[in-house]
Amino acid sequence: SRQEVEQALRESEKAAAKANQAKSEFLSNASHELRTPLNAIFGFAQLLESEPTAPLAPVQRSFVDQILKAGRHLLELINELLDLSSIEAGKLRLMIEPVNVADLLADTLPLVHGMAQKDGITIEAPGDRSPLRVRADLRRLKQSVLNLLSNAVKYNRPGGRVSVGVSATANRIRVSISDTGRGIPQELQGELFRPFHRLESSARQIEGTGIGLALTRSLVGAMGGEVGVHSVVGQGSTFWIELPAAPQAGSNPDPAPDVAGKPRDGDSIPTGGCLLYVEDNAANVLVMEAIAQRMSLRFLTSVDAESGIELAEREHPDLIVMDINLPRMNGHEALARLRENPSTAAIPVMALSASAMESD
């Protein structure tokens, strides 16, 4: 009957919502648990790399470089997996606005110049400051363009060339990124945008997660655009992003407002100042203590919010660095308590946490 069908649909929707909720909770927990040891890996490796009193021997420095390289690769993989999962769950939040393409390229191209110089690769960009604008999320579009630029450099030949072009059609604007690499056979081009699928001939010696192109296609699709490729074996490949055009303006859009909490001139701990770190993870405390010593700071620490608040009331530190996931009282509750107390209300508090999901 119709009532039975409607009841079955309601039950199906409830089950889907419950599964999505469970997936989100799992991803959030997994993200936190993966980032926590990564913080120690990055922190101690960077301290070793930059230790002024005991510089590393060349072979030791090369080992530390490999640790940092592997750590960055793992962090990139975590970030891309979370982005893909957010898109699949329909939870990706986008802020669609007019984005000036010339400004976007001016911000993005310098990020791959260092990588290109290592292999003698020339990057050719449009010479004019075109006023063309697209409708997109600035951060996500920059992420997508940077991925295509990085691939164009990584999969190029030594001494090759990367060419960036911008063209407009009716209500659409296309950004094209061409390389002079080995090219991709027609029969393999359909595999490019599958997650974790890297073409065997080029994947072995080149660092990558195997998720970047799949993520780029998903992000651009969520913004109402398309991603495509044209490639000729032996000549190179052209990847392109096409997005809806925004109303064109004679001037660039206003710059983004300052992020809340962005450090201002003078927002630093005075020499000989005091740092309080509220953290229950011993490895994180050791990293922060080493940083404080290098900055000649007095270092205080507590493993929970309650004792941290008592220390703040007694010692009046110049800065409090606060974990969020603390036993009993969490970091948000601790901040509220500090703000309620006139003796601690003015102390700057920085949140430092492996809780890095967008909802956090």
N, C-alpha and C positions, 0 to 999 in steps of 0.2 A: 504494500500500500504506500501511498504518498507519505504518510506519517512515518512509516518505517524507514523509507529512503532518507527523509529529513533527519531522523534520529541517527541513522548511520553516518550521514555527512557531518553532523555535529560531533559525534564520537571520533570521526576521522580527524576533524580539525583540532579537537582537544589533544589527540595523540600526537599530531604533527607539532603543535605548540609545545607540548611537553618534551618532545624529542629535541626541538630547537633550543629550548631552555637548558636541557641537559648538555647539549653540544656547546652552548655558550659558556656554561659553568666549567666544563672540562677544559675548553680552550683557555679561559682565564686562569685557571689553576695551573695548567701545563705551562703557559707563558711565564707565570711568576716563578715556578719551580725551575724552569730552564734559565731564566735571566739571573737568578740568584747566584748560582756557581759561575756564570759567565762574568758577573761583576768581579769576582775574585780573580778569575783568569786574566781579565783585562787589567785590573788594578795592580796586581803584583807584577805582571809582565811589563807594564808601563813604568812602574817604579824601578825595576831592574834596568830597563832601557835607558832611563834618565838619571841614574844614581850618580850624583856629582862627586862623591867621596871615593867611589870604587868603580870606575868605568869598566865596562865589559871588554874582554878580549874579542877580536873580530869573529872568531868561531862562536863564542857565546852570544854575541849580538845577532848572528845569523839564526841561532836557535830561537832567541826571543822573537825575532821577526816572524819566524814560522808559527810560533804560538799565537801572536797577534793576528797574523793572516788567517789562521784557522778559526780563531775566535770571531773575526769579522764575518767570515763566511757563514758560520753557524748563526750569528745574529741576523744576518740578511735572510737566511732560510726561515728563521722563526718569524720575522716580520712579514715575509711574503706569504707564508702559510696562513698567518692570521688574517691578512688582507683577503686572500682567496676565500677563506672560510666566512668572513664577514659578507662578502659579495654573495656567496651561495646561500647564506641565511637571510639575505635581504636586509642586512643591518648596516651596510656601508652608508655613512653619512657624507653627503656631498654639499659643498657650498658653491652653487653655480653662479658665476658672475662673468662680466666681460673681461677677457684676458688679452692683453696686447702681445701678439706673437713675437715681435721684435724684442720686447723687454724680456719675455720668457727665454728666448735664445741667448740674449746677452747674459742672463743669470746662469744658464745651464752649460753653455759651451766651455767656459773656463774650468768646469769641474772635470772635464776629460782631457784637457790639454796636457797635463803631466803624464797621463797614461799614453797619449799619442806620441809625445816626444821620445819616450823610451824606445819606440820602434821606428822612429823617423817618419811617422805618419802625419801628413798635412791635412788640416781641417779647413775647408772652404765654406764660408758662411755668406748669406746675402749681404751685399754691400750697403744697401739702402735701409733706412729706418722706416719700414712700412707701417702705416697706421692700422693695418688689418688686425681685427680682434675676433676671438672665438668665444663661444659660451662654454665655460668649463670650470671645474674646480682647480684653482691655481696649483695647489700642492700636488694633487693627483696627476695633473697634466705634466707638471715638471718631472715627477717620478717616472711617468711613461716615456717622455722624450729622452730623459737621461738614460733609461734602460736601452733604448734603441741606439743612442749615441755610443754607449759603452760597448754594445755588441758590435757596432760598426768598426770600432777600434780593435777590439779583441780578436775578431774573426777576419781581420784584414791581413794583407801581406806586408812584410817589412818594407818601409819606404813607400807605402801605399797612400791613398787619398780617401778622405771622407768629405762628401759634398752635402750641404744642407740647403734645401730649397723650400720656398713658400709660394703657393699658388692659390688663386681663388676661382671658384665656379659659382653658379647660381646658388646663393644661400649656404655655401659650404666653403671651408678653407682647409687646404691640405699642407701639412708639413712633411717633406720627404727627406730621408736620410740614406744616402747611397755610399757604398764602400767599393773597394777594388779587390775584394777577397776572391776566394776560389769559386764562389757561387754555389747554388743549391739545385740539385737535379729536380726537375718538375715533379717526379713521382714522390719526392720526399717533402715537398713544400707543405703538404697537408698535415705533416707530423709536427711542424714547427711550434704550433700553438697548443700542443698537448702538455699538461703539467708533467714534470719530471722526465720528459722525453727529450734527450739531447742526441743530435745526430752523431753517430759513432765516429765518423771520419774526423770530426773537429772537436769532440768533447774531451778527449783524453788529456790533452796538455793545457786546456784552457779552463780557468776557474769559473764556476757558475753553479747556480742552484737547479737549473732546469725548470724554474717556475716563472722567470721574468717575462717571457713572451706571452704565456697564458694569462698572467696577471695584467700585463699591459692591455691585451685585448679585452679582458673583463672590465678594467677600469674605464677604458675609452668607451666601451659599449654602455656602461652605466651612465656616462655623460652624454649619451645620444650620438656617439660617433662610431667610426669604423677604423680597423687596422688592416692593412694588407701588405703583400710583398710581390715584387717582380724580380726574378733572378735569372741570370744566364751563366751556365757553368763556364769557368775560365775567365769571366769578365767581372763578376761582382753581383751585388744584390742591392735593391732599393726597398726599404721598408717605409711605409707612410701611415700617418695618422690624419684622419679627416673628421672635422667637427663642424657643428652648425656655426654660421657666422653670427657675430653680435653686431648691433648697430655701430657703424664705424664713427670714430670721433677724430677730430683734428689734433687732439692732444692726448697724451697718455693718461690712463686712469690714475686716480689718486693713489699714492702709496698706501700699503696696508698699515693700519694703525699699530702702534707698539703693542707687543704682547704684554698682558698684565703680568707684573712681577719681573719684567725685563730689567737687568741691572742698569743702574744709571751711574754717571760719573760720580765717584766718591763712595759708592756702595761696596766697600770692601772692609775686611777686618783689619783694624790697625795693627801695626807691627807689635808683637808682644801681647796681642789680644787673646781672648779666651774663646774656645770653641767647645760646645757641648754636643755630643753625638748620642742620640737615643736609638739604640739598635740592639736586637737580640741575636744577631748572627755574628759569631766570633771572627770569621774571616773578613767580613766587611769592616768590623771595628779595627782590625790590624791594618787594613788598607788606609782607612781614614787617619789613624794615629800616625802612620808614616808620612802622610801628606801634611798633617799638622806640624810634625817635627821639622819638615823641610821649610815650612813657612814661619818657623819660630813662634808657634802658637802654644799657649797652655791648653792642654787637651783633657777634657772631662768626658766620661761616658757612663751610661746607665743602660741596663738591659730591659727596662720596662718604663712605661710612661709615668707611673706613679713616682718612682724614685727620680726620674728625669725632671719632673715638675719641682720636687723638693730641691734638687741641685740648682735649678734655675732661680728659685726664690732665694737661695742662700748665696750663690756665687755670681749672679747677674752676668752671664756670658755675653759676649758681643754678637754671637750667632748660635742658633740652635739648628742642627740638622736632624730631622725627625723621620724615622721609618713610619710607615703607615700600618703594616700588619704586625702589630705588637701583641703580646699576650695580655689578656684582660682588657684594659683601656687601649683603644687604637689611636693612631696619630691624629685623626680628625677630632676626636674627643679631647685629646691632650691639648691641641691647639686652642680649642674653645676654653679650656680651663686656664691656659696661659693668658688668653686675651681678657678673661674676666678679672684677673688679679692685677691691680694697678702697678705692682712692683715688677711684673713680667710682661705687661701688655705691649710695651714698645720694643721688645727684643725681636729682631727678625727671625723668622722660622722658615727653613727650606725643607720641603718634602723630598726625600730620596727613597725611591721604592722600586721594586721589580714589578709592581702592579702597573702594567703599561698598556692595558686595553683602553680603547677610546672612552669607555664608560667611566674609567678611573680618573 
